[in-house]
Amino acid sequence: MLSITRVISRRIHGKGDVAVPKLSGFSIVSPKNVEVEYADGSKFSFSSEFLRVHSPAADGKVRSIGGEKVISGRRYVGIISAEPVGNYGVRLVFDDLHRTGIYPWDYFYELGSNKFGLMRSYIKILQKHHLSREPPPRRK
């Protein structure tokens, strides 16, 4: 997952070869889904778990295991709000109180273009480290 994230990061910061079309729509469909549309007709639907796991921000709740960014237990995370950041992106606020990730429109395009591979890599990393998408049980 880390290597894919680096490729996405390079492309977003102008070092890749992908021309990202202009954003034509962004909507939070429910607390658990976001849809993003582009002028070329591309439309991507993202679960809040997927977006939370692939947050472009550093996060104190992230475990680094062997240099891999590992976020577990976010299957049921929801989105509380989306705050515009200039003309280039949006800050998503999640119900686990993560709010430091600013998602540029280009990043959504790259995530959507690589969604299935990224999710597969995420699940493999969780399995490798004996972690789960399920949140830990609540303490009594």
C-alpha positions as CSV (number, residue, x, y, z in Angstrom):
1,M,0.0,0.0,0.0
2,L,2.8,2.4,0.8
3,S,4.3,2.1,-2.7
4,I,0.9,2.8,-4.3
5,T,0.4,5.8,-2.0
6,R,3.8,7.1,-3.1
7,V,2.9,6.7,-6.8
8,I,-0.3,8.6,-6.2
9,S,1.5,11.3,-4.2
10,R,4.0,11.8,-7.1
11,R,1.2,12.1,-9.6
12,I,-0.7,14.6,-7.5
13,H,2.4,16.8,-7.1
14,G,3.0,17.0,-10.8
15,K,5.6,14.3,-11.2
16,G,3.4,11.7,-12.9
17,D,2.0,11.3,-16.3
18,V,-1.7,11.4,-15.6
19,A,-3.7,14.4,-16.7
20,V,-6.6,14.8,-14.3
21,P,-9.8,16.2,-15.8
22,K,-11.7,19.1,-14.2
23,L,-14.0,18.3,-11.3
24,S,-17.7,18.4,-12.2
25,G,-19.4,17.1,-9.0
26,F,-18.8,16.2,-5.4
27,S,-21.4,14.8,-3.0
28,I,-21.7,13.0,0.2
29,V,-24.4,10.4,-0.6
30,S,-24.7,9.2,3.0
31,P,-22.5,9.3,6.0
32,K,-20.8,6.3,4.5
33,N,-20.4,7.2,0.8
34,V,-18.9,10.0,-1.3
35,E,-19.3,10.4,-5.1
36,V,-16.9,12.4,-7.2
37,E,-17.5,13.2,-10.9
38,Y,-15.1,14.6,-13.5
39,A,-15.5,16.4,-16.8
40,D,-14.3,13.3,-18.8
41,G,-17.3,11.4,-17.5
42,S,-15.4,9.5,-14.8
43,K,-17.5,9.0,-11.7
44,F,-16.1,7.4,-8.6
45,S,-17.9,6.2,-5.5
46,F,-15.9,5.8,-2.3
47,S,-16.8,4.3,1.1
48,S,-16.0,6.4,4.1
49,E,-13.8,3.5,5.3
50,F,-11.8,3.6,2.0
51,L,-11.3,7.4,2.3
52,R,-10.4,7.3,6.0
53,V,-7.8,4.6,5.4
54,H,-6.3,6.5,2.5
55,S,-6.3,9.9,4.2
56,P,-3.5,12.0,2.9
57,A,-2.8,13.3,6.4
58,A,-0.4,12.0,9.1
59,D,-2.5,10.6,11.9
60,G,-1.7,9.7,15.5
61,K,-4.0,6.6,15.2
62,V,-1.9,5.1,12.4
63,R,0.3,2.2,13.2
64,S,3.5,2.0,11.3
65,I,4.5,-1.7,11.1
66,G,7.7,-2.4,9.2
67,G,7.4,1.0,7.4
68,E,3.8,0.2,6.2
69,K,1.0,2.6,7.1
70,V,-1.6,0.5,8.8
71,I,-5.0,1.8,9.8
72,S,-7.4,-0.9,11.2
73,G,-10.8,-1.0,12.7
74,R,-12.5,1.6,10.4
75,R,-15.2,-0.5,8.7
76,Y,-18.1,1.5,10.1
77,V,-16.5,5.0,10.2
78,G,-18.7,7.7,8.8
79,I,-18.3,11.2,7.5
80,I,-19.6,14.1,9.6
81,S,-18.9,16.9,7.2
82,A,-17.0,18.1,4.2
83,E,-15.3,21.5,4.3
84,P,-14.1,23.1,1.1
85,V,-10.4,24.0,1.0
86,G,-9.8,26.7,-1.6
87,N,-10.6,25.6,-5.1
88,Y,-8.4,22.5,-5.0
89,G,-10.0,20.1,-2.5
90,V,-12.0,19.3,0.6
91,R,-11.4,18.4,4.2
92,L,-13.4,15.4,5.3
93,V,-14.3,15.2,9.0
94,F,-14.9,11.6,10.1
95,D,-16.8,10.4,13.1
96,D,-13.7,8.9,14.7
97,L,-12.6,12.6,15.0
98,H,-10.0,12.4,12.2
99,R,-10.1,15.8,10.5
100,T,-6.6,16.6,9.3
101,G,-6.8,15.1,5.9
102,I,-7.2,17.5,3.0
103,Y,-8.3,15.6,-0.1
104,P,-7.3,17.4,-3.3
105,W,-9.6,16.8,-6.3
106,D,-6.7,15.2,-8.1
107,Y,-6.2,12.7,-5.2
108,F,-9.8,11.5,-5.5
109,Y,-9.2,10.9,-9.2
110,E,-6.1,8.9,-8.5
111,L,-7.8,7.0,-5.7
112,G,-10.7,6.2,-8.0
113,S,-8.5,5.0,-10.8
114,N,-6.7,2.6,-8.4
115,K,-9.5,1.8,-6.0
116,F,-9.7,-1.9,-6.3
117,G,-5.9,-2.5,-6.1
118,L,-5.7,-0.1,-3.2
119,M,-8.4,-1.9,-1.3
120,R,-6.9,-5.3,-2.1
121,S,-3.5,-4.1,-0.8
122,Y,-5.2,-2.7,2.3
123,I,-6.9,-6.0,3.1
124,K,-3.6,-8.0,2.5
125,I,-1.7,-5.7,4.9
126,L,-4.3,-6.1,7.6
127,Q,-4.1,-9.9,7.2
128,K,-0.3,-9.9,7.2
129,H,-0.4,-8.1,10.5
130,H,-3.3,-10.0,12.0
131,L,-5.5,-6.9,12.1
132,S,-9.1,-6.4,11.1
133,R,-11.4,-3.9,9.4
134,E,-13.8,-4.4,12.3
135,P,-13.5,-1.9,15.2
136,P,-12.1,-3.3,18.5
137,P,-14.8,-4.2,21.0
138,R,-15.8,-1.5,23.4
139,R,-14.4,-1.6,26.9
140,K,-17.0,-1.8,29.7
